Amino acid sequence: MMRKLRNKELNRLSVEEFKEIEKTPIIAILDNIRSLNNVGSVFRTSDALCIEEIYLCGITPTPPHNDIHKTALGAEDSMNWSYHEDTVNAIKKLQQKGYKVYCVEQAEGSTSLLNFKPVKNESIALVFGNEVKGVQQKVIDISDGCVEIPQFGTKHSLNISVSAGIVLWEASKHILGL
């Protein structure tokens, strides 16, 4: 028989404790995301997976905002994040620091998520694109590769917050050696 755990049994960290612990060396880059709710959802997922940082680029909205808070549920306070006007410049700086940058996009020569296996403890950044246009081509051009989520139905796209949850979890598993 199973019993649902109570909130106090989950041993949740305080914001202060969270900020002090070692993070998974992944940066989530949001490239011109329009929806405040999608941004909030990525904050919440990134907190749950203890991701290093979120880069909000271009037209992507930034905290504080009530609509981000609705889905982030406070993760906008715990997560490290920064705003970057230009996604390309942000990526180039990360690459200079040794990060491998992968766009989550359907592209020629992309790697299926089934075969995407970042190396344990490798520092990577994952770029998630606009809800309509996806990741900008100029961003793809300078990236180290593209990762594609296999899909089997009539729709060939997922909501950005869903894509982020799937890919961040899979990448975290490999980087943490789970």
Helices and strands as residue ranges (DSSP letters): G 7-10, H 15-20, E 24-31, H 36-48, E 51-57, H 66-72, H 75-78, E 81-84, H 87-96, E 100-104, E 111-112, G 113-115, E 124-129, H 137-142, E 145-148, H 160-176
